[in-house]
């Protein structure tokens, strides 16, 4: 949550992830997305909580390149799909 004041009245702003199907899982924010990307082998978290450093893995670069190509050709985030069979074949430890 972020604190923000409106006039002299402080308020809390809750930020959460909006999935491509429009759903917003309760309590799932950008930090949870980072953890999801790490768990699925797309990036490594190499810093600290105070000074985070995120590094794309080879797999993350490949998925990112596929997403950029999809977007360049008129695709949307909602219509982007990864090749799960390729993931299972090449990263079996990450597919469960």
Number of C-alpha atoms within 10 A of each C-alpha: 11 8 9 12 10 7 6 7 7 10 12 10 11 11 14 17 17 14 11 12 9 9 9 14 11 11 12 13 16 13 11 13 13 15 15 13 16 19 13 16 19 21 20 17 15 11 11 8 8 6 8 10 11 13 15 17 14 12 16 18 14 13 17 14 12 15 18 14 12 16 14 10 9 7 13 12 13 10 10 13 11 10 8 10 11 10 16 13 10 12 14 11 11 13 14 7
